[in-house]
Amino acid sequence: MEKVFRPSPKSFKNTFCIFNEVFLDKIEGLQIQYDSKSGSKYYYTKEGMFRLSNHWGRLANSKWRLEPMEQDSFETGNESKFKLGFASWNEFYPDNAEEELYYLEANYSTNTVNYQHKNNPKYDKKAILRTSFETTKKIKQIRNLFNLTSWAKYFEYDDLDELRREIINQLIYTNKTLEEIKREL
């Protein structure tokens, strides 16, 4: 009989991780190894962790995000609030409030912004690293730029999307404040 793989619960404390959503059949035959008070279920393998949950984001002392599957992957009627995510063990990165660990990525086709960890192998070292607090502040500013237009009435521009992109890129790739950027335009 194969020994059940079980990492130390402390190994997830103060971590950042992005789980990729997978189909429920991935946990068929696996045994629940931890069932949290909030209803999340955890399945551990030698490769990584499956987490079945109806809540993602800030979890006690960790930041775990779920990257959803493409819409084409869903069958109609599969609108459960519980989602299954998988992350390899090497995708759990350290998190704390003091260090500059996070950078921002903007998606201009969906008008969204997200933060990533500096240990992410996709990090090109161009975006500015920030603390959690600074990152949260920049995310709010960028979301406002994406979702509102009232701020644009103070500028002369031909293309609002191009103006948006210019300001957001400066927020991501420089240490300038939003006020400094607006003054310079």
C-alpha positions in Angstrom: 0.0 0.0 0.0 1.3 3.4 -1.0 1.8 5.9 1.8 -0.5 9.0 1.6 1.5 12.2 0.8 0.8 14.9 3.3 2.8 18.1 3.6 3.0 20.1 6.8 0.1 22.5 7.2 2.6 25.2 8.2 4.1 25.0 4.7 1.1 27.0 3.3 1.3 29.8 5.9 2.1 33.2 4.4 2.1 32.1 0.8 0.9 33.4 -2.5 -0.3 30.9 -5.1 -2.3 30.9 -8.4 -4.4 27.7 -8.8 -5.5 26.8 -12.3 -9.1 25.6 -12.5 -9.5 22.0 -13.5 -12.5 19.6 -14.0 -13.8 17.7 -11.0 -12.9 14.4 -12.5 -9.2 15.1 -11.6 -10.0 14.2 -8.0 -11.8 11.0 -8.7 -10.3 8.3 -6.5 -8.4 10.8 -4.4 -9.0 11.0 -0.6 -9.8 14.3 1.1 -6.9 15.0 3.3 -8.1 18.2 4.9 -11.6 19.5 5.2 -11.6 23.1 6.5 -14.2 24.7 8.8 -15.2 27.0 5.9 -16.0 24.1 3.6 -12.9 23.9 1.5 -11.5 20.4 0.7 -7.9 19.7 0.1 -6.3 16.8 -1.8 -2.6 16.4 -1.8 -0.5 14.6 -4.4 3.3 14.3 -4.9 2.9 16.9 -7.7 0.8 19.5 -5.9 -2.5 20.4 -4.3 -6.1 20.2 -5.4 -8.4 22.6 -3.6 -12.2 22.5 -3.9 -13.7 25.7 -2.6 -16.3 28.4 -3.1 -14.0 31.2 -1.9 -10.6 32.3 -3.3 -8.4 35.3 -2.7 -7.3 36.2 0.8 -7.3 33.2 3.0 -6.3 33.8 6.7 -2.6 34.5 6.2 -2.3 33.6 2.5 -3.3 34.9 -1.0 -4.5 32.1 -3.2 -6.2 33.0 -6.5 -8.1 30.8 -8.9 -7.3 31.3 -12.6 -10.6 30.2 -14.3 -10.9 27.8 -17.3 -11.8 29.3 -20.6 -15.5 29.8 -21.0 -15.5 27.3 -23.9 -14.5 24.5 -21.5 -17.8 24.8 -19.5 -20.7 22.6 -20.2 -24.1 24.3 -19.8 -25.5 24.0 -16.3 -22.1 23.6 -14.7 -22.4 26.9 -12.7 -21.4 25.6 -9.3 -19.9 28.1 -6.9 -17.5 25.4 -5.8 -14.4 25.4 -8.1 -11.6 22.9 -8.2 -8.1 24.3 -8.6 -4.7 22.7 -8.9 -1.2 24.2 -8.1 2.2 22.5 -8.2 4.2 22.6 -5.0 6.8 24.9 -6.7 4.1 27.5 -7.4 3.6 28.4 -3.7 5.7 31.6 -3.1 6.5 33.4 0.2 4.2 36.3 1.2 4.7 39.1 3.7 3.6 42.7 4.1 7.1 44.3 4.3 8.9 43.1 1.1 8.4 44.3 -2.4 7.1 40.9 -3.8 4.4 41.9 -6.3 4.1 43.3 -9.8 1.1 44.2 -11.9 -0.2 42.9 -15.2 -2.9 44.7 -17.2 -5.0 43.0 -19.8 -6.2 45.6 -22.2 -8.6 43.3 -24.1 -10.5 42.5 -21.0 -9.8 45.7 -19.1 -8.6 43.9 -16.0 -5.5 44.1 -13.8 -4.0 41.4 -11.6 -0.9 41.1 -9.4 1.8 38.4 -9.7 4.6 37.3 -7.5 8.2 38.2 -8.4 9.1 34.5 -8.2 6.8 33.7 -11.1 9.0 32.4 -13.9 7.1 34.7 -16.3 8.3 37.9 -14.6 10.4 39.9 -17.1 11.8 42.2 -14.4 10.4 45.3 -16.1 7.3 46.0 -14.0 8.0 47.7 -10.7 7.9 45.5 -7.6 5.7 46.7 -4.7 4.6 45.7 -1.2 1.1 44.2 -0.8 -0.3 47.6 0.4 1.2 49.5 -2.5 0.0 46.8 -5.0 -3.5 47.0 -3.6 -3.5 50.8 -4.0 -2.3 50.6 -7.7 -4.9 47.9 -8.5 -7.7 50.2 -7.3 -6.3 53.1 -9.4 -6.0 51.0 -12.5 -9.5 49.5 -12.1 -10.9 53.0 -11.8 -9.1 54.0 -15.0 -10.5 50.9 -16.8 -14.1 51.3 -15.5 -14.7 55.1 -15.2 -14.5 57.9 -17.8 -15.1 60.9 -15.6 -11.3 61.3 -15.0 -10.7 61.7 -18.7 -12.6 65.0 -19.1 -9.5 66.9 -17.9 -7.5 65.7 -20.8 -7.3 66.5 -24.5 -7.2 63.1 -26.4 -8.3 61.5 -29.6 -8.4 57.9 -28.3 -9.6 57.2 -24.7 -8.2 53.6 -24.8 -4.8 54.9 -25.8 -4.8 57.5 -23.0 -5.8 54.8 -20.6 -3.0 52.5 -21.8 -0.4 55.2 -21.4 -1.4 56.1 -17.8 -1.8 52.4 -16.8 1.6 51.5 -18.3 3.3 54.3 -16.3 1.6 53.1 -13.1 2.9 49.6 -13.8 6.4 50.4 -15.1 7.4 53.5 -13.1 7.3 54.7 -9.5 5.4 57.8 -10.4 2.2 58.5 -8.6 -1.1 58.8 -10.5 -1.1 62.5 -9.8 2.4 62.9 -11.3 1.5 61.0 -14.4 -1.7 63.1 -14.9 0.2 66.3 -14.5 2.8 65.3 -17.1 0.2 64.5 -19.7 
